[in-house]
Amino acid sequence: MLSGTKRFFSRGLVAAALLACGAAHADLVSNGGFESGDFTDWSATTDAAYDGVDGNAPHEGSYAAFFGNPFSVSTLTQSVATVAGATYKISFWLQLEADVTGASGLNSFEADFGSTVGSSFVDAAAFGYTLIEFLATATSSSTDLTFRFNSTPGFWDIDSIQVALPEPGSLALLAAAGLSGIAATRRRKSASHPA
């Protein structure tokens, strides 16, 4: 049986690893769910008649951004603090609404992280909220996350945008904590059962 001090140390090590995992997954995007009710923290090139933030079709929370400019491409950009050479997971929920009259037309969407094009659609059929994810490696201390939208006649809806370090780094930390616990247990067994 582990002594109280060793048990406390082992549990503390596992707790620290779990906390580090949470930090490793911290979202680097500000206002990724548009819960401010507007484009706060984003640089947006939009047409107020067709693009904005409202509560009509959020994936989660109270708000989502919508884009339906039929005349030009609307953009949404946020500069994210990154580490050159590190790989990041970009994720967001996207849907393309069907036109209420049944009309169809041209549309396009693209998501970029720095120079990596992570996702794009051209003349897509309407679809409900879908999780889109991709990995991209940063090349500097700041990387632009950019979305481009164009749609005739329906609307693109986007919500829950996140940029975070992917899991493998935090899994390695958990593995190290687990190995430390095994080593402590092994030392304890060796001490209590001499050969």
DRENKE-760515 format. One record per residue (C-alpha): residue number from 1; residue in three letters; x, z, y. Coordinates in nm, 3 decimals. Layout:
REM residues N
<rec NUM, "ALA", <X, Z, Y>>;
...
//
This chain:
REM residues 195
<rec 1, "MET", <0.000, 0.000, 0.000>>;
<rec 2, "LEU", <0.132, -0.087, 0.347>>;
<rec 3, "SER", <0.216, 0.203, 0.573>>;
<rec 4, "GLY", <0.004, 0.241, 0.887>>;
<rec 5, "THR", <0.284, 0.103, 1.107>>;
<rec 6, "LYS", <0.347, -0.201, 0.886>>;
<rec 7, "ARG", <-0.028, -0.269, 0.853>>;
<rec 8, "PHE", <-0.068, -0.245, 1.232>>;
<rec 9, "PHE", <0.229, -0.481, 1.282>>;
<rec 10, "SER", <0.094, -0.737, 1.030>>;
<rec 11, "ARG", <-0.253, -0.735, 1.185>>;
<rec 12, "GLY", <-0.102, -0.759, 1.534>>;
<rec 13, "LEU", <0.103, -1.063, 1.429>>;
<rec 14, "VAL", <-0.205, -1.240, 1.292>>;
<rec 15, "ALA", <-0.407, -1.150, 1.605>>;
<rec 16, "ALA", <-0.128, -1.287, 1.828>>;
<rec 17, "ALA", <-0.124, -1.609, 1.627>>;
<rec 18, "LEU", <-0.500, -1.647, 1.662>>;
<rec 19, "LEU", <-0.481, -1.586, 2.037>>;
<rec 20, "ALA", <-0.202, -1.842, 2.065>>;
<rec 21, "CYS", <-0.423, -2.091, 1.879>>;
<rec 22, "GLY", <-0.693, -2.043, 2.140>>;
<rec 23, "ALA", <-0.440, -2.099, 2.417>>;
<rec 24, "ALA", <-0.308, -2.411, 2.246>>;
<rec 25, "HIS", <-0.660, -2.553, 2.245>>;
<rec 26, "ALA", <-0.731, -2.465, 2.607>>;
<rec 27, "ASP", <-0.912, -2.745, 2.785>>;
<rec 28, "LEU", <-0.701, -2.900, 3.060>>;
<rec 29, "VAL", <-0.992, -3.082, 3.228>>;
<rec 30, "SER", <-1.177, -2.920, 3.518>>;
<rec 31, "ASN", <-1.554, -2.968, 3.537>>;
<rec 32, "GLY", <-1.557, -3.174, 3.216>>;
<rec 33, "GLY", <-1.922, -3.085, 3.160>>;
<rec 34, "PHE", <-2.020, -3.156, 3.524>>;
<rec 35, "GLU", <-2.176, -2.810, 3.541>>;
<rec 36, "SER", <-2.099, -2.803, 3.914>>;
<rec 37, "GLY", <-2.386, -3.054, 3.941>>;
<rec 38, "ASP", <-2.156, -3.312, 4.098>>;
<rec 39, "PHE", <-1.815, -3.483, 4.063>>;
<rec 40, "THR", <-1.614, -3.178, 4.177>>;
<rec 41, "ASP", <-1.250, -3.206, 4.054>>;
<rec 42, "TRP", <-1.295, -3.577, 3.977>>;
<rec 43, "SER", <-1.200, -3.880, 4.181>>;
<rec 44, "ALA", <-1.501, -4.109, 4.153>>;
<rec 45, "THR", <-1.551, -4.467, 4.265>>;
<rec 46, "THR", <-1.926, -4.499, 4.231>>;
<rec 47, "ASP", <-2.240, -4.649, 4.377>>;
<rec 48, "ALA", <-2.476, -4.367, 4.475>>;
<rec 49, "ALA", <-2.777, -4.585, 4.387>>;
<rec 50, "TYR", <-2.669, -4.616, 4.022>>;
<rec 51, "ASP", <-2.415, -4.343, 3.941>>;
<rec 52, "GLY", <-2.414, -3.965, 3.969>>;
<rec 53, "VAL", <-2.463, -3.630, 3.798>>;
<rec 54, "ASP", <-2.802, -3.491, 3.701>>;
<rec 55, "GLY", <-2.984, -3.285, 3.441>>;
<rec 56, "ASN", <-3.183, -3.572, 3.285>>;
<rec 57, "ALA", <-2.966, -3.635, 2.978>>;
<rec 58, "PRO", <-2.693, -3.375, 2.920>>;
<rec 59, "HIS", <-2.528, -3.347, 2.580>>;
<rec 60, "GLU", <-2.485, -2.973, 2.637>>;
<rec 61, "GLY", <-2.523, -2.744, 2.932>>;
<rec 62, "SER", <-2.737, -2.840, 3.229>>;
<rec 63, "TYR", <-2.571, -3.158, 3.358>>;
<rec 64, "ALA", <-2.405, -3.485, 3.257>>;
<rec 65, "ALA", <-2.267, -3.780, 3.451>>;
<rec 66, "PHE", <-2.447, -4.116, 3.440>>;
<rec 67, "PHE", <-2.329, -4.466, 3.533>>;
<rec 68, "GLY", <-2.542, -4.778, 3.564>>;
<rec 69, "ASN", <-2.386, -4.990, 3.837>>;
<rec 70, "PRO", <-2.471, -5.353, 3.750>>;
<rec 71, "PHE", <-2.262, -5.504, 4.029>>;
<rec 72, "SER", <-1.914, -5.361, 3.979>>;
<rec 73, "VAL", <-1.709, -5.122, 3.767>>;
<rec 74, "SER", <-1.749, -4.752, 3.849>>;
<rec 75, "THR", <-1.453, -4.523, 3.775>>;
<rec 76, "LEU", <-1.403, -4.154, 3.711>>;
<rec 77, "THR", <-1.048, -4.014, 3.717>>;
<rec 78, "GLN", <-0.884, -3.675, 3.691>>;
<rec 79, "SER", <-0.512, -3.604, 3.697>>;
<rec 80, "VAL", <-0.425, -3.362, 3.414>>;
<rec 81, "ALA", <-0.112, -3.144, 3.399>>;
<rec 82, "THR", <0.084, -3.253, 3.090>>;
<rec 83, "VAL", <0.426, -3.221, 2.928>>;
<rec 84, "ALA", <0.619, -3.546, 2.884>>;
<rec 85, "GLY", <0.646, -3.630, 2.514>>;
<rec 86, "ALA", <0.358, -3.402, 2.410>>;
<rec 87, "THR", <0.059, -3.550, 2.231>>;
<rec 88, "TYR", <-0.290, -3.460, 2.354>>;
<rec 89, "LYS", <-0.637, -3.492, 2.203>>;
<rec 90, "ILE", <-0.892, -3.645, 2.437>>;
<rec 91, "SER", <-1.257, -3.595, 2.344>>;
<rec 92, "PHE", <-1.594, -3.655, 2.509>>;
<rec 93, "TRP", <-1.956, -3.725, 2.425>>;
<rec 94, "LEU", <-2.085, -4.067, 2.526>>;
<rec 95, "GLN", <-2.418, -4.246, 2.501>>;
<rec 96, "LEU", <-2.559, -4.577, 2.619>>;
<rec 97, "GLU", <-2.924, -4.550, 2.709>>;
<rec 98, "ALA", <-3.162, -4.831, 2.623>>;
<rec 99, "ASP", <-3.343, -4.984, 2.919>>;
<rec 100, "VAL", <-3.699, -4.847, 2.940>>;
<rec 101, "THR", <-3.837, -5.203, 2.974>>;
<rec 102, "GLY", <-3.645, -5.327, 2.670>>;
<rec 103, "ALA", <-3.422, -5.553, 2.878>>;
<rec 104, "SER", <-3.064, -5.607, 2.768>>;
<rec 105, "GLY", <-2.757, -5.718, 2.954>>;
<rec 106, "LEU", <-2.383, -5.697, 2.987>>;
<rec 107, "ASN", <-2.206, -5.363, 2.976>>;
<rec 108, "SER", <-1.857, -5.225, 2.936>>;
<rec 109, "PHE", <-1.682, -4.892, 2.896>>;
<rec 110, "GLU", <-1.317, -4.790, 2.872>>;
<rec 111, "ALA", <-1.138, -4.455, 2.844>>;
<rec 112, "ASP", <-0.765, -4.434, 2.922>>;
<rec 113, "PHE", <-0.515, -4.149, 2.915>>;
<rec 114, "GLY", <-0.211, -4.270, 3.106>>;
<rec 115, "SER", <-0.124, -4.610, 2.961>>;
<rec 116, "THR", <-0.313, -4.547, 2.635>>;
<rec 117, "VAL", <-0.651, -4.715, 2.602>>;
<rec 118, "GLY", <-0.831, -4.476, 2.374>>;
<rec 119, "SER", <-1.175, -4.627, 2.350>>;
<rec 120, "SER", <-1.359, -4.929, 2.481>>;
<rec 121, "PHE", <-1.692, -5.104, 2.437>>;
<rec 122, "VAL", <-1.807, -5.446, 2.554>>;
<rec 123, "ASP", <-2.172, -5.549, 2.536>>;
<rec 124, "ALA", <-2.260, -5.255, 2.312>>;
<rec 125, "ALA", <-2.611, -5.194, 2.181>>;
<rec 126, "ALA", <-2.777, -4.871, 2.293>>;
<rec 127, "PHE", <-2.666, -4.560, 2.102>>;
<rec 128, "GLY", <-2.723, -4.185, 2.124>>;
<rec 129, "TYR", <-2.460, -3.927, 2.210>>;
<rec 130, "THR", <-2.152, -3.985, 1.998>>;
<rec 131, "LEU", <-1.831, -3.784, 1.990>>;
<rec 132, "ILE", <-1.534, -4.003, 2.087>>;
<rec 133, "GLU", <-1.182, -3.871, 2.024>>;
<rec 134, "PHE", <-0.833, -4.017, 2.048>>;
<rec 135, "LEU", <-0.472, -3.902, 2.069>>;
<rec 136, "ALA", <-0.228, -4.003, 2.343>>;
<rec 137, "THR", <0.128, -3.903, 2.429>>;
<rec 138, "ALA", <0.202, -3.802, 2.787>>;
<rec 139, "THR", <0.498, -3.965, 2.961>>;
<rec 140, "SER", <0.519, -3.735, 3.264>>;
<rec 141, "SER", <0.413, -3.397, 3.401>>;
<rec 142, "SER", <0.082, -3.541, 3.518>>;
<rec 143, "THR", <-0.139, -3.793, 3.338>>;
<rec 144, "ASP", <-0.452, -3.965, 3.467>>;
<rec 145, "LEU", <-0.762, -3.952, 3.249>>;
<rec 146, "THR", <-0.974, -4.249, 3.359>>;
<rec 147, "PHE", <-1.315, -4.376, 3.256>>;
<rec 148, "ARG", <-1.454, -4.718, 3.361>>;
<rec 149, "PHE", <-1.825, -4.801, 3.341>>;
<rec 150, "ASN", <-2.039, -5.109, 3.402>>;
<rec 151, "SER", <-2.392, -5.158, 3.277>>;
<rec 152, "THR", <-2.687, -5.389, 3.317>>;
<rec 153, "PRO", <-2.961, -5.265, 3.294>>;
<rec 154, "GLY", <-2.917, -4.931, 3.107>>;
<rec 155, "PHE", <-2.704, -4.627, 3.184>>;
<rec 156, "TRP", <-2.392, -4.477, 3.030>>;
<rec 157, "ASP", <-2.403, -4.095, 3.001>>;
<rec 158, "ILE", <-2.086, -3.889, 2.952>>;
<rec 159, "ASP", <-2.048, -3.515, 2.901>>;
<rec 160, "SER", <-1.821, -3.243, 2.759>>;
<rec 161, "ILE", <-1.492, -3.413, 2.845>>;
<rec 162, "GLN", <-1.185, -3.229, 2.713>>;
<rec 163, "VAL", <-0.809, -3.278, 2.694>>;
<rec 164, "ALA", <-0.618, -3.032, 2.476>>;
<rec 165, "LEU", <-0.317, -3.001, 2.251>>;
<rec 166, "PRO", <-0.420, -3.093, 1.897>>;
<rec 167, "GLU", <-0.429, -2.847, 1.608>>;
<rec 168, "PRO", <-0.098, -2.903, 1.419>>;
<rec 169, "GLY", <0.109, -2.689, 1.657>>;
<rec 170, "SER", <-0.125, -2.395, 1.634>>;
<rec 171, "LEU", <-0.157, -2.436, 1.257>>;
<rec 172, "ALA", <0.222, -2.408, 1.231>>;
<rec 173, "LEU", <0.203, -2.083, 1.427>>;
<rec 174, "LEU", <-0.062, -1.946, 1.191>>;
<rec 175, "ALA", <0.150, -2.050, 0.892>>;
<rec 176, "ALA", <0.451, -1.866, 1.038>>;
<rec 177, "ALA", <0.238, -1.554, 1.088>>;
<rec 178, "GLY", <0.112, -1.581, 0.730>>;
<rec 179, "LEU", <0.466, -1.618, 0.594>>;
<rec 180, "SER", <0.575, -1.312, 0.790>>;
<rec 181, "GLY", <0.289, -1.117, 0.633>>;
<rec 182, "ILE", <0.387, -1.237, 0.285>>;
<rec 183, "ALA", <0.750, -1.139, 0.348>>;
<rec 184, "ALA", <0.642, -0.788, 0.459>>;
<rec 185, "THR", <0.424, -0.751, 0.150>>;
<rec 186, "ARG", <0.705, -0.871, -0.075>>;
<rec 187, "ARG", <0.949, -0.620, 0.079>>;
<rec 188, "ARG", <0.691, -0.345, 0.024>>;
<rec 189, "LYS", <0.642, -0.441, -0.344>>;
<rec 190, "SER", <1.020, -0.456, -0.403>>;
<rec 191, "ALA", <1.065, -0.111, -0.250>>;
<rec 192, "SER", <0.785, 0.050, -0.451>>;
<rec 193, "HIS", <0.877, -0.111, -0.788>>;
<rec 194, "PRO", <1.255, -0.101, -0.825>>;
<rec 195, "ALA", <1.386, -0.309, -1.116>>;
//
